[in-house]
Structure formats: C-alpha cells, structure tokens
Amino acid sequence: MNIKQAGFAAATLIMVSRLMAADAGLYDISDGVHPKILPHDNYKVTLRSQANDNHSYYLQVETSHRFPKSCSDLGLMAGNQLIHFNGEGEGSGRFTLDATVTNVNLIPQITADYHATILNRHHPGHQMLVEFIPNQEEFVIGDPVVVTLRITNIGTNGFAFMQGGRQRGMRDNQFAFTSEFEGKMVPDSGDPMNFGGLAMAVKLKPGENHEISVDLTKWFKFAKAGIYSLRGSYSMDFINPEAKEFETIWEDFACAEFLIRVRK
C-alpha cells in the first residue's frame, strides 16, 4: 500500500466511524473526514424489490429540487450503515438518486427512518399453457425457420406481462433457445447484442391467448436435413393488470419443447 492509498483508507475509516453514530439522513460525503448531513428536503424514499424472493431492492430517493452534489458524493444513513448511490436521474420536474440494497436486514430500518414505500413482489397466480408452433410442417435449408409462441391463460384469473425491451438488435432476446441434432447440441451462431426497445403490456383474460412469431435462424444454422429438437423460453415480467404503472410484480419464463423438420 502506497502513501496515497494509506491516506485514503485512513480517511474512509474516520468517515465510517463518525457516521456510525450519526443521525438518519442524506449526507454529503465528498470530504471523507467531515461528512455533513443535508437539510431534509421532503424527499420520498421508495424500495422496489428486484427478486421474487424479495432479497434485493432498488432504492430511490426522489425530490423536486436538484441535489447539491453528484450521486458519488452522497450517501444515505440507515442505522449504522451508509448506503452509497450508484446512479441519478432527472425528468418531469423530479430528481432521483439510485442505489441497490442487498442486505434485507436494512429494510425495516430504512422504512422506519424514512417512511419508505416498499413494493414487494408477489406471485400473480398465473396458469398458462405454452406452445411453440412451427409455421410449416417442413422447412428448406437456407430459408427462414419461423415458429409461433402461443401463451394461453388456462387459469381463472387474468394476468398481464410485458412484451419488448430486448428486441432492438438482430433478434428478440426476450426469447432463448437450445437445439439438438442427432444427439449433439447445435451452437448458437446468432448475434445476442441488443439495445433495449419499446415495450407494451399484454393482458390475458381466462381463455385468451397471445401469439408472437420468431425466426429461429437468428439463433441457429439449420445446415443439415433432418429433425431438430428444441427447447424455447420467453422471459416474462408480470405486472398488475389493473395498475397504470408497469412495476414488475413477478419474473417467470414461458417454456416448451418442440421439433423442427428440415429438408434440402
């Protein structure tokens, strides 16, 4: 450890020791030796679960005024823990600081200190039939190999999920596939790069279905004639079908196995 590193470590220890006895609040930590609490500015704190088991949270501090420092120079005190921010945002007259909280023991403390709104995940009770249906009985080598994903609500309650968000690229990466031919795995030869994309909510009442077509040559080269065995999945972010916001309440996958016949 050189002199500069030793000095930084010492300053960090001093800041942490001082903050361990500090009041709850938003702190300016740009000076590692003298952290300063900021005046309370009626900021709103929200905790959004990022996992189905509710063991990881996205924390957001929101206010109507610009923060006096960048996110890297600010921290939120909860109990004797300092939460560091890793992002910030601005839009529609609101300013936000963002952080990830993986220590679930801090959640009750954050709630008590900041009257935080907690958005936990819960199973939506969905029941669905999933099918990948080839658009032709046989495909010719070199031609597109198009199949249709059909998701049917076979339960007694309606559900909703998001379609889109990973399709701005060579293929729609909300889909994932594996393929076998003559007992061997077929390599994924496609381009998985994507830049997000527009998304929309799909709502299915009991008995309704939704279909999405996809070209499998974006994943595999069907270079030999014969029968290919495939497993397909479709990533689903479930949302509350009655809510206006698109908050994820559950993550799941629509999965099914199917066969493709290819001829010369």
PLY file of the C-alpha trace (Angstrom):
ply
format ascii 1.0
element vertex 264
property float x
property float y
property float z
element edge 263
property int vertex1
property int vertex2
end_header
0.00 0.00 0.00
1.49 3.36 -1.01
1.14 6.64 0.91
-1.83 7.84 -1.16
-3.73 4.59 -0.65
-2.96 4.58 3.08
-4.25 8.15 3.39
-7.48 7.29 1.59
-8.04 4.20 3.78
-7.49 6.24 6.92
-9.92 8.93 5.78
-12.50 6.27 4.98
-12.18 4.74 8.46
-12.59 8.18 10.06
-15.71 8.90 7.97
-17.26 5.49 8.76
-16.57 5.79 12.49
-18.20 9.21 12.58
-21.21 8.11 10.57
-21.82 5.06 12.76
-23.07 7.40 15.47
-24.81 9.77 13.04
-28.49 10.55 12.66
-30.53 9.19 9.80
-30.46 11.39 6.73
-28.81 12.23 3.45
-25.11 13.03 3.84
-22.51 14.89 1.82
-19.54 12.50 1.93
-17.33 14.33 -0.57
-15.00 15.20 2.34
-14.09 11.81 3.74
-13.03 13.29 7.08
-16.00 15.59 7.70
-19.29 14.12 6.40
-22.17 16.61 6.63
-25.86 15.89 6.94
-28.02 17.74 4.43
-31.23 19.58 5.34
-34.30 17.38 4.91
-35.91 18.43 1.64
-39.14 16.41 1.78
-37.57 13.65 -0.27
-39.50 10.49 -0.96
-37.84 7.09 -0.47
-39.05 4.02 -2.39
-37.83 0.42 -2.18
-38.64 -1.78 -5.19
-37.94 -5.49 -4.93
-35.63 -6.78 -7.67
-36.08 -10.50 -6.96
-39.00 -12.86 -6.48
-37.70 -13.82 -3.02
-37.60 -10.12 -2.01
-33.94 -10.32 -1.00
-32.66 -7.48 -3.19
-34.08 -3.98 -3.52
-33.71 -0.97 -5.76
-33.69 2.13 -3.55
-34.67 5.51 -4.94
-34.60 8.90 -3.24
-36.76 11.45 -5.03
-37.17 15.19 -4.58
-38.46 18.17 -6.56
-35.14 20.05 -6.27
-31.73 19.33 -7.71
-29.37 17.59 -5.28
-26.38 19.72 -4.16
-23.85 17.02 -5.09
-23.50 14.19 -7.58
-24.57 10.70 -6.54
-20.99 9.58 -5.82
-20.65 12.34 -3.21
-23.86 11.48 -1.36
-24.87 8.67 0.99
-27.97 7.65 2.92
-27.62 6.66 6.56
-29.73 3.73 7.83
-28.97 2.55 11.36
-25.19 2.30 11.40
-24.91 1.58 7.67
-24.07 4.07 4.94
-25.76 3.32 1.63
-23.80 4.53 -1.39
-25.64 5.65 -4.52
-24.71 4.30 -7.94
-26.89 6.41 -10.19
-29.00 9.53 -10.53
-31.77 10.78 -12.79
-33.76 13.82 -13.80
-37.07 14.28 -15.57
-40.55 15.79 -15.35
-39.54 18.09 -12.53
-38.17 15.32 -10.34
-34.63 14.39 -9.35
-33.61 10.96 -8.12
-30.71 9.11 -6.50
-30.49 5.35 -7.00
-28.88 2.54 -5.02
-29.08 -1.23 -4.63
-29.76 -2.75 -1.21
-28.89 -6.44 -0.85
-28.88 -6.53 2.97
-32.53 -7.24 3.74
-31.89 -6.53 7.43
-31.67 -2.85 6.49
-35.18 -2.73 5.03
-37.05 -2.29 8.35
-34.56 0.42 9.37
-34.95 2.31 6.11
-38.72 2.04 6.40
-38.70 3.37 9.96
-36.22 6.19 9.30
-37.67 7.46 6.02
-41.27 6.16 5.93
-40.25 4.39 2.74
-42.75 2.90 0.34
-41.98 -0.80 -0.14
-43.01 -2.52 -3.38
-42.53 -6.25 -2.75
-43.00 -8.92 -5.37
-45.79 -11.49 -5.14
-46.93 -14.41 -7.28
-49.74 -13.26 -9.59
-51.38 -16.69 -9.56
-50.94 -17.20 -13.29
-51.66 -20.52 -15.01
-50.70 -20.78 -18.65
-50.27 -23.23 -21.49
-47.14 -22.58 -23.54
-46.63 -23.83 -27.10
-44.05 -23.21 -29.82
-45.84 -24.00 -33.11
-43.83 -24.33 -36.36
-45.39 -22.24 -39.15
-44.69 -25.06 -41.66
-44.53 -28.85 -41.48
-41.08 -28.74 -43.10
-38.51 -26.03 -43.73
-35.99 -25.83 -46.54
-32.29 -25.40 -45.72
-31.38 -21.72 -46.08
-34.93 -20.41 -45.64
-36.28 -18.68 -42.52
-37.47 -21.09 -39.82
-40.41 -19.34 -38.22
-42.30 -20.63 -35.19
-45.10 -19.02 -33.20
-45.10 -18.80 -29.43
-48.65 -19.13 -28.11
-49.33 -18.30 -24.46
-52.83 -19.27 -23.31
-54.34 -18.27 -19.98
-55.80 -21.55 -18.66
-56.44 -20.21 -15.16
-59.41 -18.48 -13.60
-57.72 -15.10 -13.10
-56.43 -12.60 -15.64
-52.74 -11.73 -15.79
-50.50 -9.27 -17.61
-46.86 -9.22 -18.73
-44.51 -7.02 -20.69
-43.62 -7.73 -24.33
-40.50 -5.98 -25.65
-37.45 -4.30 -24.21
-34.75 -6.56 -25.70
-35.58 -6.57 -29.41
-33.68 -3.61 -30.80
-30.93 -5.63 -32.43
-30.53 -8.65 -34.68
-33.03 -10.73 -32.69
-35.55 -10.57 -29.87
-33.58 -11.65 -26.81
-36.68 -11.99 -24.70
-36.55 -15.44 -26.34
-33.90 -18.06 -25.59
-33.44 -21.41 -27.35
-31.36 -24.58 -27.24
-31.24 -27.01 -30.17
-30.11 -30.63 -30.61
-29.48 -32.54 -33.82
-28.62 -36.25 -33.88
-27.84 -36.17 -30.16
-25.49 -33.18 -30.32
-26.06 -29.58 -29.31
-26.32 -27.07 -32.15
-24.22 -23.96 -31.37
-25.89 -20.57 -31.10
-24.48 -18.74 -34.13
-26.60 -15.60 -33.81
-25.88 -12.10 -32.55
-27.21 -11.57 -28.98
-26.43 -7.84 -28.92
-29.45 -5.65 -28.26
-30.10 -2.05 -27.28
-33.40 -2.40 -25.47
-36.51 -1.46 -27.37
-40.09 -0.38 -26.90
-42.27 -2.49 -24.62
-46.00 -2.88 -24.18
-48.32 -4.57 -21.70
-50.11 -7.75 -22.78
-53.24 -8.61 -20.78
-54.85 -12.04 -20.95
-58.24 -12.87 -19.52
-59.09 -16.53 -18.76
-59.25 -18.46 -22.03
-57.43 -15.82 -24.08
-54.10 -16.37 -25.82
-51.33 -14.23 -27.26
-49.03 -15.17 -30.15
-45.55 -13.95 -31.11
-43.66 -15.17 -34.19
-39.89 -15.62 -34.19
-37.31 -16.74 -36.77
-35.03 -19.43 -35.34
-32.30 -18.75 -37.91
-31.44 -15.75 -35.71
-30.09 -18.40 -33.31
-29.09 -21.47 -35.36
-27.88 -22.56 -38.75
-30.06 -25.48 -39.81
-27.40 -26.73 -42.21
-28.39 -30.40 -42.37
-31.64 -32.10 -43.30
-33.41 -33.92 -40.51
-35.28 -33.41 -37.27
-34.12 -30.84 -34.73
-35.22 -30.97 -31.10
-35.57 -27.54 -29.49
-36.39 -26.01 -26.12
-37.68 -22.48 -26.12
-38.26 -19.98 -23.33
-39.71 -16.50 -23.19
-38.80 -14.17 -20.33
-41.89 -12.66 -18.69
-42.06 -9.67 -16.37
-45.54 -9.90 -14.85
-47.31 -6.69 -13.89
-50.55 -5.82 -12.13
-53.19 -5.85 -14.92
-55.24 -3.23 -13.05
-52.41 -0.75 -12.41
-51.36 2.12 -14.65
-47.67 1.66 -13.77
-45.56 -1.14 -15.23
-44.00 -2.28 -11.95
-42.72 -5.86 -12.12
-44.51 -7.99 -9.53
-43.01 -11.33 -10.62
-40.45 -12.72 -13.07
-41.02 -16.04 -14.82
-40.46 -17.90 -18.09
-42.82 -19.43 -20.61
-41.12 -22.70 -21.67
-41.87 -25.56 -24.04
-40.18 -28.23 -26.18
-40.85 -28.73 -29.89
-39.49 -30.31 -33.10
-38.44 -28.81 -36.43
-38.17 -30.77 -39.68
-35.67 -29.51 -42.27
-35.19 -30.76 -45.82
-32.85 -29.94 -48.72
0 1
1 2
2 3
3 4
4 5
5 6
6 7
7 8
8 9
9 10
10 11
11 12
12 13
13 14
14 15
15 16
16 17
17 18
18 19
19 20
20 21
21 22
22 23
23 24
24 25
25 26
26 27
27 28
28 29
29 30
30 31
31 32
32 33
33 34
34 35
35 36
36 37
37 38
38 39
39 40
40 41
41 42
42 43
43 44
44 45
45 46
46 47
47 48
48 49
49 50
50 51
51 52
52 53
53 54
54 55
55 56
56 57
57 58
58 59
59 60
60 61
61 62
62 63
63 64
64 65
65 66
66 67
67 68
68 69
69 70
70 71
71 72
72 73
73 74
74 75
75 76
76 77
77 78
78 79
79 80
80 81
81 82
82 83
83 84
84 85
85 86
86 87
87 88
88 89
89 90
90 91
91 92
92 93
93 94
94 95
95 96
96 97
97 98
98 99
99 100
100 101
101 102
102 103
103 104
104 105
105 106
106 107
107 108
108 109
109 110
110 111
111 112
112 113
113 114
114 115
115 116
116 117
117 118
118 119
119 120
120 121
121 122
122 123
123 124
124 125
125 126
126 127
127 128
128 129
129 130
130 131
131 132
132 133
133 134
134 135
135 136
136 137
137 138
138 139
139 140
140 141
141 142
142 143
143 144
144 145
145 146
146 147
147 148
148 149
149 150
150 151
151 152
152 153
153 154
154 155
155 156
156 157
157 158
158 159
159 160
160 161
161 162
162 163
163 164
164 165
165 166
166 167
167 168
168 169
169 170
170 171
171 172
172 173
173 174
174 175
175 176
176 177
177 178
178 179
179 180
180 181
181 182
182 183
183 184
184 185
185 186
186 187
187 188
188 189
189 190
190 191
191 192
192 193
193 194
194 195
195 196
196 197
197 198
198 199
199 200
200 201
201 202
202 203
203 204
204 205
205 206
206 207
207 208
208 209
209 210
210 211
211 212
212 213
213 214
214 215
215 216
216 217
217 218
218 219
219 220
220 221
221 222
222 223
223 224
224 225
225 226
226 227
227 228
228 229
229 230
230 231
231 232
232 233
233 234
234 235
235 236
236 237
237 238
238 239
239 240
240 241
241 242
242 243
243 244
244 245
245 246
246 247
247 248
248 249
249 250
250 251
251 252
252 253
253 254
254 255
255 256
256 257
257 258
258 259
259 260
260 261
261 262
262 263
